[in-house]
């Protein structure tokens, strides 16, 4: 059976795995984005706090994904829980770092002007600082998403959802007639999903970032 015949015979399962893969990455990115921006907002004013947040999330990212998932299995079990926790933690660094950099890069004169017209601290943050810091934050989200697309494949080790199951089945049956097809189908599926997500972020950037800032 060649690769195209394999895709034709397994397309329903592959589409289901691709949907699960995209879904878990998307949900983890929503949580990681919310948490990462909140951490950035809480720490960007103080040098040591921002450095601590960046260092902590960097340390998490250095942990091998198999090791983290393996450590989580005895605590939360197999399946979705260790996958979601691991992916969310791995997604934090680029968002936290870019949120801190973006917020620190806002022109102080604009913040002073907003203060001068009576804006509260929260209003300045929401209406002035975060919109101006959005471009680097979006870049951090894009980077995190690309990383998580690949890392999510390791979730199959813990019976997690996604295209990693296809890859692991192929690796586990090396020498069989469809082993290479399974690995190739899972890998190409992840690459296609990563490209689709990145295209969506490009569109979001064009819709949400003014041309003067974008250029």
C-alpha positions in Angstrom: 0.0 0.0 0.0 1.5 3.3 -1.0 1.1 6.5 1.0 -1.9 7.9 -1.0 -3.7 4.6 -0.7 -3.0 4.7 3.1 -4.4 8.2 3.4 -7.5 7.2 1.5 -8.2 4.2 3.6 -7.5 6.0 6.9 -8.7 9.5 6.2 -11.5 9.4 8.8 -9.2 8.4 11.6 -6.6 10.9 10.5 -9.1 13.7 10.4 -10.3 12.8 13.9 -6.7 12.7 15.2 -6.0 16.1 13.5 -9.1 17.6 15.1 -8.1 16.4 18.5 -4.5 17.6 18.0 -5.7 21.1 16.9 -8.2 21.3 19.7 -5.9 20.4 22.5 -3.2 22.9 21.2 -5.8 25.6 20.8 -7.3 25.1 24.3 -3.8 25.0 25.9 -2.8 28.2 24.0 -5.9 30.0 25.3 -5.0 29.1 28.9 -1.2 29.8 28.4 -2.0 33.2 26.7 -4.3 34.3 29.6 -1.8 33.1 32.2 1.3 34.5 30.4 -0.2 38.0 29.9 -1.3 38.1 33.5 2.2 37.1 34.7 3.7 39.8 32.3 1.3 42.5 33.7 2.1 41.5 37.3 5.9 41.6 36.8 6.9 44.0 34.1 7.1 47.1 36.4 9.7 45.4 38.7 13.0 44.3 37.1 13.7 41.4 39.4 10.1 40.1 39.2 10.2 40.2 35.4 13.5 38.4 35.4 12.2 35.8 37.9 9.1 35.1 35.7 11.3 34.7 32.6 13.8 32.5 34.3 11.1 30.3 35.8 9.3 29.7 32.6 12.6 29.2 30.8 13.4 26.5 33.3 10.1 24.7 32.6 10.9 24.8 28.9 14.3 23.0 29.4 12.6 20.0 31.0 12.3 17.2 28.4 8.7 16.7 27.4 8.7 13.0 28.0 10.1 13.5 31.4 7.4 16.1 32.3 4.6 13.9 31.1 6.1 10.9 32.8 6.2 12.8 36.1 2.6 14.0 35.7 1.1 10.5 35.0 1.3 9.3 38.6 -0.3 12.5 39.7 -3.1 13.1 37.2 -3.3 9.8 35.3 -3.2 9.1 31.6 -4.9 10.9 28.7 -5.9 14.5 28.4 -4.9 15.9 31.9 -1.1 15.4 31.7 -1.2 16.6 28.0 -3.1 19.8 28.9 -0.9 20.6 31.9 2.4 20.0 30.1 1.4 21.9 27.0 0.2 24.9 29.0 3.4 25.1 31.0 5.5 24.8 27.9 3.6 27.5 26.1 4.2 30.1 28.8 7.8 31.3 28.1 7.4 33.1 24.8 4.2 34.8 25.9 5.5 35.9 29.3 8.8 37.2 27.8 7.1 39.0 25.0 4.4 40.5 27.2 7.1 41.9 29.6 9.2 43.2 26.7 6.1 44.7 25.0 4.8 46.4 28.1 8.2 47.8 29.0 8.5 49.1 25.5 5.4 51.3 25.7 6.3 55.0 25.4 6.1 56.5 28.9 4.8 59.8 27.5 1.7 58.0 26.3 1.1 56.5 29.7 1.7 59.9 31.3 -0.8 61.5 28.9 -3.4 58.9 29.8 -2.8 59.6 33.4 -3.1 63.3 32.8 -6.6 63.0 31.4 -7.7 61.0 34.5 -7.5 57.4 33.4 -7.2 54.9 36.2 -4.4 52.4 36.4 -6.6 49.6 35.0 -7.9 51.8 32.2 -4.4 52.8 31.2 -3.4 49.2 31.1 -6.4 48.0 29.1 -6.8 51.0 26.7 -3.2 52.1 26.2 -0.4 49.7 27.3 -1.8 46.3 26.3 -2.9 47.5 22.8 0.5 48.9 22.2 2.2 45.8 23.5 -0.1 43.5 21.4 2.3 43.0 18.4 5.1 41.4 20.5 2.5 39.5 22.5 1.0 38.1 19.3 4.5 37.1 18.2 5.0 35.2 21.4 1.6 33.4 20.9 2.7 32.4 17.4 6.0 31.0 18.6 4.3 29.1 21.5 1.8 27.6 19.1 4.4 26.3 16.7 6.3 24.7 19.7 3.2 23.1 21.1 2.2 21.6 17.8 5.3 19.4 17.9 5.4 18.8 21.6 1.7 17.7 21.5 2.8 14.6 19.5 4.6 13.4 22.6 1.3 13.3 24.4 0.6 9.9 22.8 3.1 8.5 25.2 0.5 9.2 27.9 -2.4 8.0 25.8 -3.1 11.7 25.0 -5.1 12.9 21.9 -3.8 13.9 18.5 -1.6 12.9 15.6 1.2 11.7 17.9 -0.8 8.4 18.2 -0.3 7.8 14.5 3.5 8.5 14.8 3.9 6.2 17.9 1.9 3.4 16.2 4.3 3.6 13.2 7.4 3.7 15.4 6.0 0.8 17.4 5.5 -1.3 14.3 8.7 -0.6 12.4 9.2 -3.1 9.7 5.5 -3.6 9.0 4.2 -2.5 5.6 2.4 0.7 6.9 4.9 1.8 9.6 6.4 4.5 7.4 3.0 5.6 6.1 1.8 6.1 9.7 4.8 8.1 10.8 4.7 10.2 7.6 0.9 10.8 7.9 1.2 12.0 11.5 4.2 14.2 10.8 2.7 15.9 7.7 -0.6 16.4 9.5 1.2 18.3 12.3 3.1 20.4 9.8 -0.1 21.3 8.0 -1.9 22.2 11.2 1.1 24.4 12.2 0.9 26.2 8.9 -2.8 26.7 9.2 -2.5 28.1 12.7 0.2 30.5 11.7 -1.8 31.7 8.7 -4.7 32.4 11.2 -2.3 34.4 13.4 -1.1 36.5 10.4 -4.7 37.3 9.6 -5.4 38.2 13.3 -2.4 40.5 13.2 -3.6 42.3 10.1 -7.0 42.7 11.6 -5.9 43.9 15.1 -2.6 45.7 14.6 -2.8 49.2 12.9 -0.7 49.5 9.7 1.6 52.1 11.2 2.5 49.8 14.1 2.6 46.7 11.9 5.0 48.2 9.4 
